[in-house]
Amino acid sequence: MGQFSAWHWLIVAAVFVLFFGAKRMPDAARGLGRSLRIFKSEVSRMQSDDADAANERSARENVGLPATAQAPATPFAEPVVRPTKTL
């Protein structure tokens, strides 16, 4: 129980042919194939965009630093002290 045998798959295929007709089955399979190809290309494009953004972000964070050094974590910026003119 729980496994499909060849007879089960044959019955499922016969039901599909009865519902959709023999003429529509190749068109439906073609449309499904096109949709899956488009979906796959969009997913790979999104993954490459995410990888490019991560590389760009890490490159911006490590500008001017050696490969092993990391920027120190400072919670607040140091105040800027400007000299004043005396009269």
Secondary structure, 3 states (H helix, E strand, C coil): CCCCCHHHHHHHHHHHHHHHCCCHHHHHHHHHHHHHHHHHHHHHHHHHHHHHHHHHHHHHHCCCCCCCCCCCCCCCCCCCCCCCCCC
